[in-house]
């Protein structure tokens, strides 16, 4: 029992006073007293207990438990500490721990000096048992995730794990929040904990695969995604997400891709049938009813891609619907909803009800723009609520059995031809699937940094999921062929220290590691969006492999920064070529590393010419299809019209 000589009567009087203030919910006043007690005797169990009690009054139950357990460890004979733990553990749902401390309390004695340590509602274990609840922080975290409040979600998950450290579901969701925040180290730890403790859970395997892919660990990512697809009991949305993510991994063999397609086809066969009330529309109407379905309406890149389509559709021929799988509030989401003729929430509908709604809207063409997250609507699409279901190159769909048409362009055609499954057809628009209205958020042009330094700075997207061994080799050869040059990774928003270390490891043995740097985008405001100052710090943007965020290439070009890309046979490497086709800069696409180096040197060899190009590039692009999305929308409408006419002809 605590009875330290330095703990005077005055000390315990102040302990009692702090307790009284905490019980009266006067936490600030209590904390002032506690600060004084800590200064005098920081290791006393009474002070630690008071900090725990203060945490409880602030609704930090997990921290409260940790602190009160520390007080109990320092003074294991104190009745009040044990009874407080019995009550707290029971209230948050840790019934076994609560019972342990309740039994322990029967053998302990009250504190000999402090008189007011235990709140009245902590002293009745059986009352606490009646009011036992599951910890709410996990649920709060899920709600915050749905509302795109990822920092708040991470805090809630952390609070939950302080209460229930081994909760596998929370570790999995915490990993997802950390990925959104660019906190890769935490994401790795939580995803590994979930996958190791419950490897049979498909959600844990999928999350582990996503984290591995995000950090460039491609072989482990493929392993986890395959585990999901091999489990025939996996929910269809998880299987679809695993397939779509695995399909974007570099260096997958043809045999592996074929195995993935067989697996997702087997999952598709098991999908529930369509309700009788959800028959797809087959009648020709005055206007074609087209609907876009997306779970990424709060994403700035989806906004850049989809909003112009919704805006420029020909309303004399098309009735445009938007199905919102995105929860929460978002200015982007609202703006796109305003552009549609009709907008519906579908995130709150089960698959059967969603299929009935789509049938009731008489949708002729349903375009799937869902990201490969767990909330994709594969189950709904597998019911075929529309007879024409479309995927867009760059957003997935090839190989998914419920998508019967893929729309791409010439850049994607060869790569996608080999990926189509039975019943799928590929359609190409010209010149490109990629276009957007110029962003009003991008600043004015500035001269290339080489005009001041005399040396070329190559930019590269700081995306480990696209930094394959070949990409590292390409950048290494480019630097060696361009004396004095360097590579600056960026254009991804604030990230933790993991990408910098990983990039350092990848280039450590190349001989050019001292010419590699990562742009620190840790801004005070809006730190998770792209810092546009990056474009001012680079002379050219080099794309040595996949571009998972093609809108970054549009931003680079609009800022006067030339984009030079290495073409790839795989579909994940086609985006840059597609963008440059639309920009009428096909000559900036190289087929070999040698061609890439020659193209870069032809652009950057004369710094005065580079500065002139930078000053004129934006104006020259204004007339191209890249920044005139009407061109793409009209091309899409032509294909949509042909698909409906083919459907009608087949029905005759």
N, C-alpha and C positions, 0 to 999 in steps of 0.2 A: 504494500500500500504506500502511496506517495506521502512521504512525511519528511521532505528535505529541509535541512536547517535554514537555508536561505529563504524558504517560503514563510514569510512572516504572516501575522494576523492580518496586516494591511493587504498583503498579496491576496489572501483568500477572500477578504472583503471585496476587493476589486473583481475577483473571479465571480463572486455572487452577483455583483452589480452588472457585469457584462452579460451574465446569463439572463438576468431579469430584463435587460434591454433587448436581448435577442428574442426572448419569448414574447415581448411586446412589439416585435418586428421593427424596433428602432436600431436597425443594423449599422448604420453609419456611426451612431454614437457608441455602439458596442465595439466597433472596430477600432475606434480611437483608444479605448481602454485596452483592448487586446494588443494593439501596437506597443503600448507602454509595458504590458506584461511580457511581451516577447523580447523587448529590449533588456529587461531585467533577467529573464530566465527563459531563453528561447527553446530549451529542450524539455521544459516541464510538460508532463502529460496533460495538465490542466489547460495550458495555453494551446497545445495541439488540439485538444478536444473542443475548445472554444472556437478555433478556426473551422473545425468540422461542422460545428453547430451553425456557425455563420454561413457556411456554404449551403447547408440545408435550407436556411431561411431565404437564400438567394436562388433556390430551386436547382442548385448544383448538387444533386443527390449523389452522383458518382464520386465527386471530389469529397463530399461530406463523409461518405463511407470510408474512403481511403484514409482521411485524416483521423476519424474516430477509431479506425482499426489500428492506426499508428499509436494513438493514445492508449488503447487497450494493450498493445504490445509492450509499451513502456511501463504500464501499471496494470498487469493482468489480474490483480486482486480487487479492482474497483468495480462495485456492483453497477454504478450508473453507466459506465462505458459499455459494459456487456449488455445491459438492458436497452440502451440506445441502439446498439448494433442489432439486437434481436428485432426491435421494432422496424428499423430502417430496411434491413434485408427482407423482412416479410412484406413490407409495403411495396417494395419494388419487384416482388415476385420471386426472390431468392428464398424459397420456403425452407429448403434444407439448412441453409446457413442460419436463417432466422430461428429455427428450432434448436440448433446447436447452441446459440447464444442464450436462448431462453432457458434451456436446461442448465447451462453454465451459471446463469445468474442465481439459481437456487442455492449455490454453494459459496456465494461471495458476500462481502460486507460493504455497506455504504462508505463513501469517502469520509474520513474522520474529521475533515476541516471544512470543506465546501458544503453548503447546505442546499443549494438550489441548482444542482447540475442537471437534473433530469426534467425535461418538459412533461407536463401531466399526460399529454397524449402519447408519450413514449413509454410510459410506465405500465401500460396494459398490453401485453403481448397478444392476448386473445382478441382484443379490439382491432389491433393491427392486422391480425389474421383475417378478420371479417372484411377488412378494407384492402386486402392484398390486390395489387394490380400488376399487369405486365408493364415493364418499363416503357414509357411513352416516347423516349428520345428516338428510338428506331423509327417509329411511325412518323414523328416530326421530321426526321431526316429524309424519309421518302417523300414527304409533302414538299419539303424545300427543294429536293431534286426535281420534282415535277414542275416546280415554279422557277427552275433554272437559277436558284439561289445556292450555288455550290459551296461557297464558304460557310453559309449558315448550315447547310446539310452536313458538311464535314464536322462542324462543332457538335451537332446533335449526335452523330454517330460516335464521336469521341466520348461524349458524355455517357452514351449507352454502354460503351465498352469499359468504362470505369466501373459501371455497376455489374455488367455481365461480361467479363473479359473474353470468354471463349465463344461468344455468339458468332457463329459462322456466317449467318446471313448478314449481320452488320459489317463484318470484315469485308464481305463481298461488295456490299453497296458503298462502303467507305472507299474501297479501291476505285469504284466508278467516279465518285466525287473528286478524288485526288487526280484522276486522269483529266477531268474537266478543268482542274485548276493548274495543270502542269506540274503537279507534285509527284514526280515519277517514283522517287524513293519510297514515299509512303504507299503509293499504289502497289509497288512491288511487294512490300511487306504484307499488306492486308490481303492482296490476291493470293499470295503464297500460303498464308495462314488458312484462308478459306479452302483452297484446293487441296492442301495437305490434310486438313482435318476432316473434310467431307468430299473425297474425290469422286464419289458416286453422284454428286449433285451436278447436273448439267449446267446450271447457272454459274457454279464455281469454276467449272472447266472453261466456259465461255469467257468469263471475266479474266481468268488467267491468260487465255489466249489473246484477248484484247490488250492486256498490259504487255505481254511479250512482244506483240506486234508493234506496239507504240514505242518500245525501247529498242527495236531492231533485232530482237532475238527470234529470228524467223523460224528456225527448226522447232524450238519449243512451242511457238505459236501454232504451227501446223499440227503438232502433237495434240495440243489441247482442243483445237477445232475438230480434229478427226475423232477425238473421244466423244464430243457432242454428237457428231453425225453417226457414229457407230452405235449410239444408244437409241434404239427404236422407240423407247418410251419418252424421249426428249420432246417437250412441247414444240409444235411446228415453228413458232416464231424464233425459238432458240436455235433450232436446226437451220432455219433460213439465214439467221444472222451469222452462224458459224460458217456456212457455205459461202456467203457473200464476202465475209472477211478473209477466209482462206483463199478465195479466188483472187485477192489482191496481193498476195504474198509473192515476192520475187523468186525466181528460180525454181518454181514448182515444176516437176516433171510432167510430161503429157500423161503418163500412167496415173500419177497422183490426181491430176485434174479429172481424169476419167472416173477414178474411184469416188471422188467427191460428187460427181454428177449422178452416178448410180445410187449413192446414198441419199441424196436429196430427192431423187425420183421415188425411192422407196418410201420416204417420209410423206411425199405428196400423195401417194396411193392410199396411205392410211388416214388422210385428212377426212374430217366429217363431210357428209354430203350437203348440198344446198337445200335449204328449206323450200317447201313447195310454194310458199308465199313470195319467194325471192327470184322468180323467173326473170332472166335478163331481157332487156328491151330488144325487140326485133322489128318493130314498126318504124317505117320511115316517117319522120316528123318534119315540120317546116324548118326547124333548126336542129343541127346535130347537138346532142347533149354530151358535153365532155366534162370529165371530172378529174381533178388532181388530188391525190391522197398523199399526205406527208406528215411525218412525225418530227420534222426539223424546221418548222415555220419560225422558230425563234433564232435561227442561225443566220448570220449575216450573209453567208455565201448562198444559202437557199434563197434568201431575199433577192440577192443580185441576179440569180438565175431565173426564178419563177415569177417575180413581180412584173417584169416586162411582158412575159407571156400572157399573164392575166390581163394586163393593161391593153395590149395591142390585138387581142383576138377580135376578129370581125364579128360584131354582134348581129349583123344581118344574116349570118350563116351559122353561128354557134351560140349556144347557151352554156355559160361557163360556171361550173360548180367547184367548190373547194371543200374537201373533207379534212377537218382539222384533227389530227392525231396528237397534236402538240397541246399539252396542258399549260396552265398558267397564263400570265399576262405578258405581252411583248408588243412593242411598237411595230416590229416587223410583221408579226402575226396579224395585228389589226389592220395594217396597211394592205396586206395581201387579201384579207377577208373583204376589205372595202372594194378591191378591184374585181372581185368575183360577182356574178349575178346572184348566186346563192352560196351560202357558207353554212356548214354544219359541223358541230362537234361529233366526232366518232370515238374519241378516246374513252368515253363513258359507255359505249355500247359493246355488248358481246358480239361475237362473230355472226351469229344467226340474225340478231337484230340489225346489225350493220348491213348484212346482205339484203335484208328486207327493205331497209331504207334506200339503199342504192337502186334496188329494183323499182321501188315506188317513185324514185326520181327519174326513172326511165333513162338511165345513163347508157349512151351508146358506146362511149370509149372511156375506160378508167385507166389513168396514168399513175403508176406507182412511183412515187418519189420519196419513199421511206428510207431513212438511213438504217444500216444494219445494227440497230439497237434492239434490246429485248422487247420494246413496245412496237415493233413493226407489225403489220397486219397480214402476215402470211396466212394465218388461219382464215381470215375473211376473204382474201384473194383466192385461196384454194377452193372456195365455194363457187367461184366464177359468177359473181353477181352481174358481171357485164360480159357480153360475148366477145368483146374486143378489149384485151388487157395489155397495156403497153409498158415497157421498161425503156429507160433512156440511157444511152451509152454514157459511162462515167458515173452513173448512179446504180448500176447493177441491173439484174434481171435476166441476163444471159444464163441459161441453164436451169432457171427456176421453172418448174413445169406448169405453174399457173399463169405465167406470162407468155402470151402467144405471139407478141410482136416486139421487136427491139428497134428503136430508131437511133441511128448514129450518123456518121458522115464518112467521107472517103478515108480519113485518117484511121478510123476504127475498123473498116470493113474486113480487111484481111485477118486481123486478130480475132474479131468476133465470129467470123464464119466458122471457125473450128470449135467455138464454145457453145453454139446453139444446141438445145436439146430437141427431141422429137416434137414436132408441132410448132416450133418457133420459126419465124421468118424475120429477116433483117431488111430494114429500109434505110436508105441514105438520103440526107438532105444536103444541099449545097449552099454555102461553102463549109459551114461548120455548125455543130450543135452548141458551141459556146459563143455567147454574146451577152452583153449587158449594157444598161445605160451607164454612162460615166458617173462615178461616185462623186457626190458633192463634198465628201469629207476629205478628199485628197488635196494637199496643199499645192501652192504654185511651184512651178519648175525652178530648179537651181542648177548651176553648172556642175558637171561631173567632178568628183573629188580629185581626179587625176590632174585637173588643171592647176591645183594647188600643190599636190604631192609629187607629181611627175611619174607616179607609179599606179598601175591598174589594180583596182579592188574588184574582185569577182564576188557577186552575191550568190548565196545558195539558201534555199529554204531549210530552216532548222527543223527537219522532220525525220527523226530516226527511223520511222517506218518506211521511208524511201531511200535510206542511206545503206544500200547494199554494198557488198564487196566490190562489185563492178563500178558503182558510183564513186567509191573512194579511189579506185584506180584511175577513173577518168579525171577526177579533180587533181589527183597527184600528177598525172602526165601533163595536164594543162598548166599547172604551176611550174613544173620543170621546163616547159617550153616557153614560158613567159617570165624572164628574169625580173626580179623585183616585185612581182605581183603577189597578192595575197587573197585568201578567201574569207569572207565574213558571212557566217550563218545567222539568219534572223527571220523576220516576217512571220512570227508565230505568237507574239504576245509573251508575257513573262513566264519563264520556266524556272524550276529549281536547278540545282547544280548538276543534276545527273547528265543532261545532254552535253554540257561542256566537258565533263569527265569522259563520257563515252566517246565523244568525237576525238578527244585527245588520245584515247586508247586506239581508236581505229587508224589514226594517222601517225602513231608513235614511231613505227618502223619504216615510214615512207621517205624520210629525209626532208620533208617539207612541213613537219609539225609546227615549227616556229613561225610559219606563215599562215596558220589557221587560227581564226578567232570566232567567238560567238558574241553577237550583239546583245547587250543587257537591256532588255525592254522592261525593267522593273520601274514603272512609272507610278506616281502616287495616285493618279486617277485613271480609272478604266485600264488597269494594268494587264488585263487578260485579253485585250484586243491588240491588233497589230499596231506597233508604233511606226507611223508613217515616216519618221525621221530615218528609218532604215534605208528607204529608197534614195535619200540624199547622200548616203554614205557609200554607195556602190556605183560602179561604172557600168557594169553589165550584170545581168542575172543569168547564171548557168544552170540548166536543168539536166543533170547527168543520168536521170532515171525517171521513176514515176513522179507525177505531180498529183498528189491526192487532193490538193486544194487549187484547182485551176484558176479560180478567181484571183489568186495572188499574182498570176502571170498577167492578167488584165490590168491589175493595179500597177505592176511594174512598167508595162508599156505606156500606160496613161501618164506615168511620172517621167516619161522620156528615157527610161532605162531599157536598152535592147535586151531581148530574151533570146538566148542561143541554147538549143536543145539537142540532145542526142536521141534519135529515133530508136524505138524498141519494137521488137516483134510482138511482145505481150501486150494485151489490151490496156494494162495499167500504165504503160509508157506512151500511150497515144494522145493523151490530153494536150501536151505542149504542141505537138504537130497540128492538132485540130485548132488550137487557139491561133497559132501563127498562120494557118491557112486563112482564117477569118480576117487576120490583120494584113493580109496580102504581103506577108514576109516569109514565104515558104523557103526562101534561100537561107534563112537562119536555122533550118532544121538540118542536122548532119547525120549521115548514115554510119560514119565511123569516127573513132576518136581523133584520127588524123584530120578528117574533114572538120570536126568540131574545133580543133586547135587552129586550123587555117581560117575558119570563119571568124573566130574570136579575134585573131590577129589582124584580119582585114578590117574589122570594126574598130579595134582599139589601138592599132599601130600608130595612127596619127591622132594625137590628143585634140588638136584643133578641129579635125573632122568629127571626132567623137562628140565634142562640145556642140558643134553645129547640128549633128544628128539629134542630140538630146533636146535642143531648143525647138526643133521642127517636128519631132516625132508625134507629139500629141495632136497637132493640127492635121498632120497627114493621116492619122488614124480616124479622125472624125467622120470621114466619108466611107470608111470600110464597114463591112458587115459586123465586125467585132463590136462596134459601138453603135450599131443601128439594129437593135433586136427585132424591129418590124420585119426585116429580111428573113430571119429565122422563123418568126411566127407564121409568115405566109407560107414558107416551105413546109412547116409542120402541118398547117391546115390542109395543104394539098395532099399530104400523106393521109391525114385523118379522113378526108373526103374519099380517097381511094379505098381505104379500109372499110368504110361504111358501104360504099357501092359494091365492093366484093362480097360483103356479108349479105346484102340484099339480093345480089345475083345468085349466090349459093342457095338462098331460100326459095328461089323461084321453082 
